[in-house]
Amino acid sequence: MGHYSYLVVGDCRFLYTRSGYDPELAALFDEADRQYVVAGEESGDGKFGYFTTAYALRQRLEVQGFTSRRAQADLEKGLRRWRERYDGEHDLRRKQQSAEDNWVAEHLTRTPREAADLLANIGRAIRPHRPIEEFNNLGEFFRYEQQFVETCQDLDELRGEADRSLIRVILDQAPDETVVGLDLSELTGCCVHLDPAQPIAGATRMRQLASLPAEAPLIVLTEGSSDSRLLTDAMQITHPHLVQFVRFIDYAGSDAQGSAGALALMVSAFIAAGVANRFVAIADNDASAHVALAKLKNSKLPAGCQVLHYPNLPLLASYPTIGPSTSTAIPTDVNGVAGSLEMYLGKDVLTIDGSLAPVHLSNYEPKVQRHHGALSKQHKRLVQKAFRKKIKAAQQGEQSSNLDWSGVHAIVESIVHAFD
């Protein structure tokens, strides 16, 4: 009897590896995902592996460039090669049919599936399986389970063709909350001595990073050190599963405020240097930043580079705004006008003395045909201070339904899906 590791998604096991584990799969997990339960503790069976959700693993694949679109294209390519292998075995298949050669039969390629049929079967395999008690007899139950076995065998035909894209294809059929994991339980028993105390996911990823620059974390460039530090802290709260997969550049400890113009120069420098890592530059969603990055966004960028602005927010679609020649705040759409990072740190921290800190409009930008806007310097400092306090409370485990993380969540999501 063999000992296997495998990818478990919902109620099905995929991509078995005999007497070891797939390094590419292991590197998608973090040591925080580790679970080790000794037999008899909490459950009757021992359990060892790395487990998270379909949502978390999809996002990790997303920031590595394995988008749904890429996965679908790789799947189609793999299916074409599967069809070619199958068609190339025509003579062997005829020999098997005439001579009933069992050895030939065991080594023939499986009949190819259509993509839609395969995806539907993956979805059915992941969903909860019917219990044996619902069937009239064992034969009926085994026939039911055999369809899932065949789906896993079909995916094995594609291994080596689609690598992580195949994992993404499987995960795309699973609801966000579905438990997924690299189950290593069988590798800790008789004849296989995998040490459960030895880190696997983290060490595997470090080896991968050392040998393959393309596997390095997604780099994110911001307008300055303040944005970088605040977003790094925010991501630990809103997207903790991406901490080892997305890196905001730290500007070597600089306290420089930075600007969209400086960000544009940094992007150009990265491109000129031929930086191998995939990277995203993300700037304020205000008039000045749109002007400063217009030329760069209209140029032909490398495939591994994306230039973004913070996304539009519903909160900013009707926000208290004071015009250049008025003193009364009027609800105004300031998306694209005054979308500095502070405007994304939450309605709770933007509320000062019971009211939203107003945006003040200043110079008019003819290139984008709108005024530039911003919080006052005093309000900006107060908002940042309140946000740091909110972060610290969250890190200490304090929770409140009144806290608003929607803005920073939207920013990280736009980074995750930058290459869609």
N, C-alpha and C positions, 0 to 999 in steps of 0.2 A: 504494500500500500504506500502510495507516495504522500509527501508532505508538501502542501501548497500555501502560497499566499495569494490574495486576490483582491480585486476592487469590489467592495460591496456597495450596492446602491439600492436603497429600499429593501425589497424582498428578494433580490437576486444577486448572484455572485458572477462577476465578469473578469476576463483577462487573467486567468490562472497562471502562476509562475511556480514551477516545480523546484522544491528544495532551496528557495531563495525568494528574493523580491525584485520587482522592476524598479531600478534606480530613478527612472523618469517619473514614475508614479510616486515614489517615496519623497522625491524632492518637491512635490506639490503641497506637502504637509509641513506643519510647524511643530516644534516640540510641545507647544501648548495644546496640540491636538491629541497628544499621547493618552491612551487609556490602558491601564493594566489592572486586571481584576483576577486575583488568584482563585482557583476553583474552590467553591465553598463559601467565598466571601461575596455577599450581596446577591449572588446567583449560583446556580448549581454548577455552571461550567466556567472554566477559566477564559479570560478574554484579554488579548493583547493586540494593540495596533494603534493606528492614528485615525481619528474620526472627527468629522466636522459636518457641514451642511452642503447640499448641492449649490446653494447660493454662494457660499464662501469659496468653494473650489472653482466654480465658474468664473468668479471675479479674478482669482489668481491666474487662471488660464487667460482671461481677457487681457490683463496687463502684460502678459508675456507675448501677446499677439495672436493667441489662438481664439479668435472671435468665432461666432456662429457662422458667419459667411465663409471664413477660411475653412472651418471644420467641414462645412457642407461641400465645398469645392474639393477638399482632400478626400472626402468620402466618395464623391462621384469618380474621382481619379482612381481610387482603390478598387471600386466596383468594376471599372473598365478593365483594370489589370486582372481582376478575378475572372472576368468574362474571357479574357484572352487566354488565361491558363486553362480554363475549362474547355474552350474551343480547341486548344492545342492538344488535348488528351482524347480527341475523337477516336483515334485508332485503338488506344488502350481500352477505352470504354467499350468499343465493339468486341475486342478480344475478351474482356471480362464477361460480357453478356453471352458470348458463344461458348466459352470454356469454363465459366463460373470459377474464374481464378480469384480466390479470396484475397491473396496477397495484393493483387492489382486493385481489387475493390477497396481495400483499406487505405490505399495510397492515392486514390483518385480525388481530384478537387471536388468539393461540394457544389451542388447546383447553385449558381449565382442568384442572389435576391435583387429585386428592384429596391431603390433607395427608400421610397415611401413605405413599402412593405416591411423593410428592415426596421425603420424608425418606429413604425406602429408596434412591431413585435417587441422592441426594446421597452417602449412605454408600458406594454402589458406585463412584461417581465418584472419591471420595477414596482408596479402597483401591488398591493397586498394580495397574496395568493389565497385561493380558496382552501380551507382546511380539509383534511382527509375525511372528516366526518360528513361532509356534504355529498360525498360520492357514494354510488350504489355498491361499488366493489373496487378492489385494488387496481384492477386493470384499467378502469376508467380514470382513476386518480393518476396512475403512471402515464397514461396517454396525455392527460392534462399537463403534467409536469414536463413531459418530453418536449413540448413546444418551446419551453423556456431553455431547455438544454440545447435545442437546435439553434435558438437565437444566439446563445453564447458561442456555439461552434461557428456560426456564421461570422461573428465578430473576430474569432481567432483567425479566420481566413484573411482578415484585413490587417492583422498585426504586422508591423514592419512597413506597411503602406501609409498609415495615417498617424502613427505615434500619438502625441498628445491630442491631436485633432479627434482621434477615435474616442479618447476619454471625454472630450468636449461634446461629441455627438451623443454619448450616453447620458451625460449630465443634462443636456438640453431637453431630454425627455422627462426629467424629474422635477417635481415641484420644489420651490426654493427651500422649504423646511426639511426635505428628505435627508435622512442621515446617510452619509457616504463615508467610506473609509478604506484604508489599506489594512486588511485583516491579516495579522501575522501569527494568530493563535496557534496554528498547526506547526509553526517552526520552532516552538519552544518545547516540544514533546520528545518522545523517544527517537533516537537516531539523528535528530536535528537540534542543534544546541545554540539557538539564537538567544543571546543574553537580554532579557527584558529590561535590565537596568542600563543597557548601553544605548545612548541616543542614536537614532537611525535617520530620521527625517532631516534634522538640522545638519548632521555630518554629511549626509548624501548631497544635500543642496550645496554645502560649502565646496565639496569636491567638484560638483557640477559647475559652480561659478568659477572655480580656479582654472578649469580646462576649457570652458566654453563662454567667451564674453557675451554671446548672444543670449545666454541664460541669465545675465545680470539683472538686478531689479530695474524697473522702469524709473528713469530719472525725471524729476519734475523741477523745472526752473520757474521761479516766481520773480516778482518785481524787486524784492528785497528780503533782508534777513528776518524782519518782523513777520511778513506773510509766511515765510518758510517755517519758522518756529511754531507759529500759531496753528498752521495746517498740519504739521507733524503731530502736535499734541491732540488736535481735533480728530485726526484719523485713528489714533489709538482708542478713541471712544466710539466713533461711528463705524469704523471699519477695522477692528483689531486684527482680523484675519489677513490683512494686506500689509502689515507692518514690515515684514521681511521681503515684500515683493514690490513695494513702491518707496522710493527714496526722494525726499525733497532736499535739494542741494542746500548745504548748511552755510555757505558763504564764509567758511573758515573762521567763524566766530565774529564776523564783521557786524557792526550795528548800523551800517549804512542803510538809509531809507530806501535807496534804489528808485527806479522809475521804469516806465514802459520803454523808454528810449534805451536805457541800459540793458533791459531784458532783450530787446531786439538785437543789440550788439553782441550779447552773449550767445544768442541763438546762431547768429552769423558765424561767430567764432567756433562753435561746436560743429557747424556744418563744414566750415573750411578745414577744421582739424580732422574731419572724417571720423568723428566719435562713433564707435561701433554700437554702443548702447542705444536702445530706443529711448527717446525722450520727448517730453511734452513741456511746452512753455505756456504758462497760464498767467494772464494779466487781469487787472481790474476791468470791470464792465462799466467804464466811464468814458466820457467824450475824449479826454486826453489820451487814454490808452488806445482807443480805437484809431485815433489819428496816428499815433506813434507806430502802430503795428500794421497799418494799412498796406504799405509797400511790401513788407515781409509776407503778409498773408496772401498777397496777390502774386508772389513769386513761386517758382516751382521748387517745392521742398522735397528733401529725400523721403523715401518711403518710411523711414524710422523716426520721422519728426512730425509733430503736430503743434500748431499754434492756436491757442484758445483764449477766450475771455471767461470770466466767471459767468455762470448761466443766469438767464433772467429768473427773477423770483416773483411769485404772487405778492409777497409783502411789499415789494418795491413798485408795484404797478399803481399803487395809490398811497403815496408816502408824503408826510408833511414837508413842504418845500417853501423856502423863502427866496423870492426872486431878487435880482440885482438891485432893483429900485423900490422894493417893498419891505415891510417889516412883519407882515402877516403870513403865517404858514398856510399854504393851500395844498390839498391832496393832489399829487402829481405823479405821473409815471416816470420814475428815475432810472429804470432799466436802461443801460447804455449811456446814462448821464452821470450818475453818482455811485456806481456800483463798486466801491472800494471794498476790501475784505471786511472791514468793520460792519458793513451793511449785511453781511452773511453770518455774523456771529450769534444771531438769535434775537427775536423780538424782545425776549426777557432782558438781555443786556443792553439793548438799544433804548429801553424804557428808563428814563432818568426823571426822578421826581414826579412819577406818575404819567409822563407823556413821552412819546417817541422823540428822541433827539432829532431836530429838524436838519434837513439838507439845505445848504446855502449855495445858490447858483452864482457863478462868477463869469469868467470870460466865455465868449461865444466862439465855437469852433466851426468856421465856414465849411471845412472839408467834410464834416459829418452833419452840418446844419443843425446844431443844437448846442446849448450851453454846457459847460463843465460844472459839476457840482460835487460837494463834499461836506462832511460834518465839520464843525468847528474843531480846532486843535484840542480844546479842552474836552469836548464831548468825545473825540476820538480816543484820548487817553483814558477817560472814564470807561468807555466801552471795552477797550482792551483789558483794563484792570479787572472789570467784572467778568470778562470771559475767562481770564486766567484763574480767577476764583472758582468759576463754574467747572473748569477742567480739573482743578485740584480736588474739588468735592466729588466729582465723578470718579476720579482715580482712587479715592478712598472708599468708594462703594456707595456713596450717597445717591439716592434716586429721587426724582420728583417729576410728576406729570406736567408741571408748569415750565419745565426747561425746554427751550426750542433749539434743536440741533438741525433743523431742516436745511438751513443755508449751507453749512459746511458739508452736510451729507450730500447736497446737490453738487457741490464743487468736486468732491471726491468721485462721485458717480460720473461726472463729465470727464474726469481724468481717466477713469477705468475704461470708459467707452470711447475714448478719443480716436481709436483706430478702427472703429466699426465701419 
